[in-house]
Amino acid sequence: MAAEAESGGERTEEPSQRRLDDARKRGQVPRSRELTIFATMMGGSATLVACGSSLSTRLAEMMRHGLVIDPQRLRDSDGMMSALGEACMSALIALLPLFGALIVLVLLASLLLGGWNFSLEALAPDFTRLSPLAGMKRLFGLRGASELGKALLKLAVVGGVCAAIVSWTFRDVLALAHMEPRAAIGRGAGLLSWSFVWLCASLAVVALVDVPLQLYQFKQSLRMTRQELRDEAKESDGRPETKQRIRQLQQTMARRRMMHKVPTADVVIVNPTHFAVALKYDSDKMRAPLVLAKGVDLVAQNIRRIAEEHRVPVFESPKLARALYRSTDLNKEIPAGLYVAVAQVLSYIFRVRRLNPTLAARVARPNPQVSGEFDDA
């Protein structure tokens, strides 16, 4: 058993957030039918108690109006249809508070458990539900046993409450025979209304049992094996081949952007072939020279080639080129330990740039020295 669980065969892991989101997209959310039934029955009974007097008065008025027949309408072929339409509209208006309360309570019950969810995938036909074998599994499986248990609980609770209501109202019901008809009708309606309220309230016990059960069954149906968790983690993080390809593309794009900056450099310091670093310095905008591009081997050769094509000065200093390459990132200022060496090179480049070729050839080239912390030669 342990070996099987370790290999990922058993669903022992809690569902991941991604699995829960996918289930919600498919329309799989926890729902409690008992909670909806309790909300509608309780809300409907409370609405009847609150609006019972006005509703009964309105319905009685409708009945009296409907039993009165105008002789003139009997001669009109459309009169009876018009009267029927008026009666239906009056009944709809009278029952509108009750219907409105029921609709609101159904929506709220759905919102409390699972929230509102609309999924087109849930509207697609699922022919596996028509399978007799699947139906037998649902009937005799854990879900079927839980439904049977809820039905027995509902029978016991509702039956017990009914017995308590009958015992509580027995004397009052017998007393109705000794009351005036109008008073007996009013008293009987009150007893019936409150009995119905308490009967509906008893469904809260079933709802309190069903809600945690539905949440548990929903989580159980989405539990994952360890192998599924590993596969999902790989898909989320990206497979090694894909990540390597992405890194290569990112490096290629970064190298292209870097090469585009080489023509704007003030100098390219080389090794002479294995290392190349392009520097830019503007005394009005920068505190220290910036590294615009750097590379080794083929990249270094490309940097040098582009510099020569755009007439960017190339200065050979092996130790300084290696120190700049290893100590400075792209688009960053050079370290303070290389200020003097780079300043010597830039000073020479700026001076030569202002002279004609004959005088420039007579200017002595500097030999920048790199301190011990950068000297790896």
C-alpha positions in Angstrom: 0.0 0.0 0.0 2.8 2.4 0.9 4.7 1.5 -2.2 1.7 2.1 -4.3 1.0 5.5 -2.7 4.6 6.5 -3.2 4.5 5.6 -6.8 1.6 7.9 -7.3 -1.2 5.3 -7.7 -3.5 6.5 -4.9 -5.2 9.9 -4.7 -3.7 10.9 -1.4 -3.0 14.6 -2.2 -5.2 17.6 -1.8 -6.3 19.2 -5.1 -4.1 22.1 -6.3 -5.5 25.5 -7.0 -5.1 24.9 -10.7 -7.2 21.7 -10.5 -9.9 23.6 -8.6 -9.9 26.4 -11.2 -10.1 23.8 -14.1 -13.0 22.1 -12.3 -14.8 25.4 -11.9 -14.3 26.1 -15.7 -16.0 22.8 -16.4 -18.9 23.8 -14.1 -17.9 21.5 -11.2 -18.6 23.4 -8.0 -19.9 22.2 -4.7 -23.7 22.4 -4.5 -26.1 21.5 -1.7 -29.6 20.7 -2.8 -30.7 20.5 0.8 -29.5 24.1 1.5 -31.5 25.3 -1.5 -34.6 23.5 -0.4 -34.3 24.9 3.1 -33.7 28.4 1.9 -36.7 28.4 -0.4 -39.1 26.6 2.0 -38.1 28.7 4.9 -38.2 32.0 2.9 -41.4 31.1 1.3 -43.1 30.2 4.6 -41.8 33.4 6.2 -43.1 35.5 3.3 -46.5 33.8 3.6 -46.7 34.6 7.3 -45.6 38.2 6.7 -47.8 38.9 3.7 -50.5 36.4 4.5 -53.2 38.9 5.5 -52.8 41.2 2.5 -52.5 38.2 0.2 -55.6 36.5 1.5 -57.5 39.8 1.2 -56.3 40.3 -2.4 -57.2 36.8 -3.4 -60.6 37.0 -1.7 -61.3 40.2 -3.6 -60.3 38.5 -6.8 -62.7 35.6 -6.1 -65.6 38.0 -5.4 -64.8 39.9 -8.6 -64.5 36.8 -10.6 -67.8 35.3 -9.5 -69.7 38.5 -10.5 -70.7 38.2 -14.1 -71.6 41.3 -16.1 -74.5 40.3 -18.5 -73.1 42.7 -21.1 -69.9 40.7 -21.3 -71.8 37.5 -22.1 -72.7 39.0 -25.5 -69.1 39.9 -26.2 -67.0 37.1 -27.6 -63.8 38.6 -26.3 -65.2 39.5 -22.9 -64.5 36.3 -21.2 -60.9 36.1 -22.5 -60.3 39.7 -21.3 -61.7 38.9 -17.9 -59.5 35.8 -17.7 -56.4 37.9 -18.6 -57.3 40.5 -16.0 -57.7 37.8 -13.3 -54.3 36.2 -14.3 -52.5 39.6 -14.1 -54.1 40.3 -10.7 -53.0 36.9 -9.4 -49.5 37.5 -10.7 -49.2 40.8 -9.0 -50.6 39.4 -5.8 -48.1 36.5 -5.8 -45.2 38.6 -7.0 -43.7 39.2 -3.5 -43.7 35.5 -2.9 -42.1 34.6 -6.2 -39.5 37.4 -5.8 -38.5 36.2 -2.4 -38.1 32.6 -3.7 -35.9 33.7 -6.6 -33.7 35.8 -4.4 -33.3 33.0 -1.8 -32.4 30.5 -4.5 -29.7 32.8 -5.9 -28.3 33.5 -2.4 -28.2 29.8 -1.5 -26.1 29.2 -4.7 -23.9 32.1 -3.7 -23.2 30.8 -0.2 -21.9 27.4 -1.5 -19.8 27.4 -4.6 -20.7 30.9 -5.7 -22.3 31.9 -9.0 -20.7 30.0 -11.9 -21.5 29.9 -15.6 -19.7 27.3 -17.8 -20.3 26.5 -21.4 -18.6 23.2 -20.9 -21.2 22.2 -18.4 -23.9 22.7 -21.1 -22.3 20.1 -23.4 -24.1 16.7 -23.4 -22.4 14.1 -21.3 -23.5 10.6 -22.6 -21.6 8.8 -19.8 -24.5 9.8 -17.5 -26.7 7.6 -19.6 -24.6 4.5 -18.8 -26.5 2.0 -16.6 -23.2 0.8 -15.1 -22.3 4.3 -14.0 -25.8 4.7 -12.6 -25.4 1.5 -10.6 -22.1 2.7 -9.3 -23.6 6.0 -8.1 -26.5 4.2 -6.6 -24.6 1.6 -4.6 -21.4 3.6 -4.1 -20.5 6.1 -1.3 -22.6 8.8 -2.8 -25.7 6.6 -2.9 -25.1 5.6 0.7 -24.8 9.3 1.7 -28.0 10.1 -0.2 -29.8 7.3 1.6 -28.5 8.5 5.0 -29.7 12.1 4.2 -33.2 10.8 3.2 -33.4 8.8 6.5 -32.3 11.8 8.5 -34.8 14.0 6.7 -37.5 11.5 7.4 -36.6 11.3 11.1 -36.3 15.1 11.6 -39.4 16.1 9.6 -41.4 13.3 11.1 -40.3 14.2 14.7 -41.1 17.9 14.1 -44.5 16.9 12.6 -45.3 14.8 15.7 -44.2 17.7 18.0 -46.4 20.2 16.0 -49.4 17.9 16.2 -49.0 17.5 19.9 -48.5 21.2 20.4 -51.5 22.3 18.4 -53.9 19.4 19.2 -55.9 21.3 21.8 -56.0 24.5 19.7 -57.3 22.6 16.7 -60.0 21.0 18.9 -60.9 24.4 20.2 -61.7 25.7 16.7 -65.0 23.7 16.8 -66.3 26.0 19.6 -65.4 29.3 17.9 -67.3 31.5 15.4 -66.6 30.5 11.8 -64.8 33.8 10.9 -62.7 33.6 14.1 -62.1 29.9 13.6 -60.8 30.5 10.0 -58.4 33.2 11.1 -57.2 31.1 14.1 -56.8 28.0 11.9 -54.9 29.9 9.2 -52.5 31.3 11.9 -51.9 27.8 13.3 -51.3 26.4 9.9 -48.9 29.1 8.9 -46.7 28.8 12.0 -46.8 25.0 11.8 -45.5 25.3 8.2 -42.8 27.7 9.4 -41.5 25.3 12.1 -41.8 22.4 9.7 -39.6 24.2 7.1 -37.2 25.3 9.9 -36.5 21.6 10.7 -34.9 21.3 7.3 -32.0 23.4 8.7 -30.7 20.2 10.5 -30.5 18.4 7.2 -28.8 21.3 5.4 -26.2 21.6 8.2 -25.3 18.0 7.6 -25.4 18.2 3.8 -23.2 21.3 3.3 -20.0 19.8 4.9 -20.7 16.5 3.2 -20.9 18.1 -0.2 -17.7 20.0 0.4 -16.0 16.8 1.5 -17.2 14.8 -1.5 -16.2 17.6 -3.9 -12.7 17.7 -2.5 -12.5 13.9 -2.6 -13.5 13.8 -6.2 -10.7 16.2 -7.1 -7.9 14.6 -5.0 -4.7 14.0 -6.9 -1.9 11.4 -7.0 1.6 12.4 -6.4 2.5 11.8 -10.0 -0.2 14.2 -11.1 1.2 16.8 -8.7 4.6 16.3 -10.2 3.3 16.6 -13.8 1.4 19.7 -13.0 4.4 21.3 -11.3 6.4 20.5 -14.5 3.8 22.1 -16.7 3.5 25.1 -14.5 7.3 25.7 -14.2 7.9 24.7 -17.8 9.7 21.7 -19.1 13.6 21.9 -19.1 13.8 21.8 -22.9 11.3 24.6 -23.2 13.0 26.7 -20.5 16.4 26.1 -22.2 15.0 27.2 -25.5 13.5 30.4 -23.9 16.8 31.2 -22.2 18.6 30.8 -25.6 16.1 33.1 -27.3 16.4 35.7 -24.5 20.2 35.5 -24.7 20.0 36.0 -28.5 17.7 39.0 -28.2 19.9 40.5 -25.5 23.0 40.0 -27.6 21.3 41.7 -30.6 20.4 44.7 -28.4 23.9 44.8 -27.1 25.4 44.7 -30.6 23.2 47.6 -31.6 24.9 49.8 -28.9 28.5 49.1 -30.1 28.5 51.8 -32.7 27.7 54.4 -30.0 30.7 53.4 -27.8 33.7 55.6 -27.2 36.2 52.7 -27.1 36.4 49.0 -27.3 39.0 47.4 -25.1 40.1 44.0 -26.4 42.4 41.0 -25.4 43.0 41.2 -28.4 40.7 38.3 -29.7 39.3 36.4 -26.7 37.7 39.4 -24.8 36.1 42.6 -25.9 34.4 45.3 -23.8 32.7 48.4 -25.3 32.7 51.5 -23.0 30.7 54.8 -23.2 31.4 57.9 -21.1 29.6 61.2 -21.0 30.9 63.5 -18.3 27.7 65.5 -18.2 25.4 62.5 -17.6 27.5 59.8 -16.1 29.5 59.4 -12.9 31.7 56.7 -14.5 32.0 54.9 -17.8 29.3 52.3 -18.7 29.8 48.9 -20.2 27.6 48.9 -23.4 28.7 45.4 -24.6 31.0 42.6 -23.7 31.8 39.1 -24.9 34.3 36.4 -25.4 35.5 34.5 -28.4 33.0 34.8 -31.3 31.0 37.5 -29.5 34.2 39.4 -28.9 35.1 39.1 -32.5 31.7 40.4 -33.6 32.0 43.4 -31.2 35.4 44.2 -32.6 34.2 43.8 -36.2 31.2 46.1 -35.7 33.5 48.7 -33.9 35.9 48.7 -36.9 33.0 49.0 -39.4 31.7 52.1 -37.5 35.2 53.5 -36.8 35.0 53.1 -33.0 38.5 53.1 -31.6 39.8 49.6 -30.6 42.4 49.6 -27.7 44.3 46.4 -26.9 44.9 45.9 -23.2 44.5 42.2 -22.2 44.5 42.6 -18.4 42.1 45.5 -18.5 39.8 43.8 -21.0 39.6 40.7 -18.8 39.1 42.7 -15.6 36.3 44.8 -17.2 34.6 41.7 -18.5 34.6 39.8 -15.2 33.9 42.6 -12.9 31.1 44.6 -14.6 27.6 43.8 -15.9 26.0 45.2 -19.0 24.8 48.8 -18.7 26.5 49.2 -15.3 29.3 51.5 -14.3 32.8 50.2 -14.0 34.1 49.5 -10.5 36.1 52.2 -8.7 39.2 50.1 -8.8 39.4 50.5 -12.6 38.8 54.2 -12.7 42.4 55.1 -13.2 43.1 52.5 -15.9 40.0 53.3 -17.9 40.6 57.1 -17.5 44.0 56.7 -19.1 42.5 54.9 -22.1 39.7 57.4 -22.5 42.0 60.3 -22.1 44.2 58.9 -24.8 41.2 58.2 -27.1 39.7 61.6 -26.7 43.0 63.3 -27.3 43.8 61.3 -30.4 40.3 61.9 -31.8 41.0 65.7 -31.9 44.3 65.4 -33.7 45.1 64.6 -37.4 46.5 61.2 -38.2 50.1 62.4 -38.3 50.1 64.0 -34.9 47.9 61.2 -33.5 50.5 58.6 -34.4 53.2 60.5 -32.3 51.1 60.3 -29.1 52.4 57.7 -26.8 49.9 54.9 -26.1 49.2 54.4 -22.3 49.9 51.1 -20.6 47.0 51.0 -18.0 47.8 49.0 -14.9 45.2 46.8 -13.2 45.3 46.4 -9.4 45.9 43.0 -7.8 42.2 42.4 -7.1 41.5 42.4 -10.8 44.8 41.0 -12.0 44.1 37.4 -12.9 47.0 36.9 -15.3 
